[in-house]
Amino acid sequence: MQVSVKRNTGALHFSRATQNKEPPQTTLKEEQKMLEFLFPPFIACLILTGIHAYLGIHVIERKVIFVDLSLAQVAALGTALGAVMGHEYGGTVSYLSGLAFTLVGATVFALTRMKDERVPQEAIIGIVYAVSAAAFILIMDQAPEGTEQIKGMLVGSILFVDWQQIGVTAILYCIIGLFHFAFRKQFITISLTPKLAYEQGLSIRFWDFLFYTSFGFVVTSSVLIAGVLLVFSYLVVPSVCAVLFSNNFKTRLIIGWSIGILASLLGIIASVALDLPTGAAIVCTFGFLLILAALIHYWRSRANPQNSF
């Protein structure tokens, strides 16, 4: 058995000898190589799960579901601009360009949150996404390999992540996680009980700016690894599943982590078994688990209405 990888789709391809059966020892070595190849992407998925499941709970409670998709697209726009200017796509300069654009988006979202909103913040988020996506397409249309890079930005290249990228991302996410843990009271209060935050005199815009800025660091790094669609799935789906089964923040976090790990494992297994693009397989696995969670929640609410959320 030989293993090859189609980089533009992220799919694994297998070729087996049809005339002569391979020795068991050879097959075992090939399977070992396959596990070694898939181990880094799986670890990357676990890292994405750890930070995105937490941030997703805040996003769900704030009712700004598409903020991740919008910031991810803003980051993609900045990265694309850096690439068109001649810098390596995914390199340091293009990354910093994407980060700068993301911080501008974070500032906009922090300033547009009002106590008495005439225009829903979700509308602002949608506008930012639409304009950023259109600008991204216009910029990438000028690039020699624009079509492939657009596809890569959507589905990512998590199959080709290396240990250095994993290490840098893990350190960054740990720093952001410690930052949120240190100021968890402020962040959780503003997300879960914004009226109480106003009564306590918390500076909502200041803490929103810190939240969206840290969120921007995560999104900018995640998009380069996993793409817009997979990052959005890691943020929203585990949190939605958790909300169906608990009102407690810690319990939701545990459920979200469990869903993310399970979706990552099943998605990678499906991509290998069915020869599918890894990122897309994980996204579809998230969708399947969400449907399953909704059915379980419906059955529980019918069986015991008092325990439904």
N, C-alpha and C positions, 0 to 999 in steps of 0.2 A: 504493500500500500504506500502510495506517495501522496504527500500533502502539499497543496499549493494554495496561495492566497491571492484573490483578485482584489487589488487595492482600491479600485474605484467604487466597489460595492461593499467591501469589507466581508465578503463571503469566503468561506473555506471550501476548497474543492478537493475531492478525493479521486484517485485513480487506482484501480485494483487490477492485478494480473488475472486474466481470464483463463489462460491455458494451464499454467502451473500454480499450484497452491503455494503460498509463501510459508516458509518455516515459522513455527510458533514464536521462536525467539525474535525473528525479524519483526513480526507483527507487534510483539510486546514492546520492542524498541520504538516503533513508529507511534504507538499509543502513548508511550512515555514522552516522546517529543511533542506530541499534540498537547498533553497536559502541561508541559513546561511552557508551551507557546500561549496557552489560554490562561495560565495563572496570573500574569501581570494584568490583563484586562479585567479579570475577576476582582483582583485587589483594588484596581481603580474604581470599579463599580461599588465596592464596599465603602471606599472613601467618599464617593459621591453621595451614597446613601446616608452616611453619618451626618453630613452638614445640611444636605437638602431636605431631609425629612424634618429636621428641626426648623429650618427657615420656612418650610412649607406650612407648618402649623400657624406661624405668624401671618403668612400670606392669606391663608383661609380665614382666619379670624378678622383680619383687616379688610376682607372682601375686595382684595386687589389681585384676583386670580391670575391675570395676565401680565402682572408686573415682571415676572421672570422672563416671559416670552419677549416682552418689550425691551427690557434691559439686555437680554441676550442678543436681540437684533441690533441694538445700539452698539454693543461690543463688537458684533460682527462688522458693522459699518466702519468703525474705527480701525479694526484690524485690516479690512479690505483696503481702506485708504492708505494705510502704511505699506501694504503689499504693492499697490499700484504705483506708489512713489519710488519703488525700486528696492524696498527692504524685503527680507525673506519672510514669506508667509508663515506666521506662527513663531517668528523670531522675537528677539527682545524688543526691537523698535516697534514692530507691528503690534506686539502685546501691549506695550505702553500706550500706543495710540488707541487701541481698543479700551484700555483702562481709563484713559482721559475722557473719552466719549461717554463711558459708563458713568463716571463721576458727575459729568454734566447732567446726564439723565437722572441720576440720584438726587441731585439738587433740585431739578424741576419737580420731581415727585414729592420731595419734602415740602416745597413751597406751595404746592397746589392742594395740600390737604387742609381743609377748612372745617371749623366746628359746625357751621351752617352752610352746607354746600349748595350752590345754585347749579353748578355743573359737577356731576359725579366724577370723582377722581378716576374711576375706571374708564370714563370717556377720554380723559387726557392720556391715560396709558395706552388706549387703543389708537389714538391719533399719533402718538410718538412711535408706536410699532409700525403703523402703516407708512408713515413718512420715512422712517429708517429703512424699512424693507425696500421701498421704491428707490431710495438713494443708493442702497447696497447693490441693487440690480443694475442701476445706471453706471456705477463705478466698475463693477465686475465685468460689465459688457465691454469695457476697454481693455481688460486683461487678456493675455494670450490664452490662458486656460480658465477663463471665467466660468464656463458651464460646470466644469469639474469642481472648481472651488466653491461654487454655490451649492452643489450637491454635498460636498464635504462639510460645509458649514451647517447644513441641515441635519445630516445623519452622523457627522463626526467621523473619527478614525480611532475609536477606542480599541480596536483590535491591534493597533500598531503602537500603543503607548509603551514607553520604555520605563525602566526603573528610576532613571534620573527624573523624568517627568512626574512619576508617581511620588517620589520623595519630596520634590519641591512643592507639589500640590498638597501633600499631606501636612507638611510643615505650615504652609499658609493657612490651611483650614483649621489646624490646631490653634494657631494664634487667634484667628477669628472666633473660634469656639470658646477660647479662654476669655476673650473680650466680652462676648455675649454672656458668659457665665458670671463675670465680674459685675455686670450691670443688668443681670437678669430681671431684677425687680422692676426697673424702669421699662425695659423692653416688653415684658409680659404684661405689665399693667396697661401700657398704651395699646397693646394689641388686643387684649382680652376685655379690658374695661376702660375704654377711652374717656367716658364721662368721669370716672373716678380720677383719672390722670389729670383732667382739667381742674377738678375740685382740689386736688393736691398741689396745684400750681406748677406741675411739670411743664417744661418747655417742649411742647409737642413737636414743633418744627426742628428744634435742635436734635432731639432724640430720633426723629424720623430721618434726619440727614445722616446721623451716625448709622442707623439701621440700613438705609438704602446704600450708603457708601460701602459698608462691610459686605452687603449683599452684592454690590457691584464687583468687588474683588473676587468673590466666589464665582459669579456668573462668567466673568471674563476668562478665568482659568478653566472653568468647566466646559465652556463652549469649544475651546481649542481641543479638548480631549474627546468630548462626547457629542458635540453638535447641539443645535438649538432644540430639536425635538426630544432627544433623550434627556437633556437637562430639564426641560419643562416637565417631562414625565416623572423624573426623580423628585421634583419639587412638589407636584400637585397630587399625584395618584396616592402615594403612601399616606399623605395627610388627610385626603378625603376618606380613605378607608378607615383611618384612625378615628376621624370625627363620627363615623357611623356607629362606633362601638363604645366610645367613652367621652366623658366631659372633663376628665382629669388630664392636665397637661403632661405629666410624667407618663401616664398610661398611654396617651396618644403617641408620645415619642417612642415608646417601646414597640407599639403596634406598627408605627411608620417604619422603624428600622427593620422589623421582621418582614414587612411587605417588600421593602426595597431589596433586602438580601435574597428573599425567595424569588423575586422577579429577575434579579441578576443571574442567579444560578440556573433557573429554568430557561431564561432567554438564551444564555450561552449554550446550554445543552441542546436547545432546539436549533440554534444556528449551526451547530456541528452535525446533528443528526439529520437535518433536512436541507443542509447546504444553503443557508440563508444569510443575508447580511446581518451581522451581529447587532448593530444598533437598532435596526428596524425590528428585529426579533424580540429584543428586550422591551421596546415600546409596546409592541402588540401583546407581550406577556403581561405588562402592566395593565393594559386594557382588559385582558381576560380576568386578572385577579380582581380588578375593580368591579366587574360584572358579578363575579362570584361573591365578593363581599356585600354587594347590594342585595343579592338574592338571600344571603344568610341573614342580613339585617332585616329584610322584609319578613322572612320566616320567623325570626325571633320576635318582631313586633306584633305579628299575628298571634303567636303563641302566648306572649306575655306583653300586652300593650303598655303596662306600667314601666317596663324596662327599656322602652324605645326612646331614642334621643331625637 
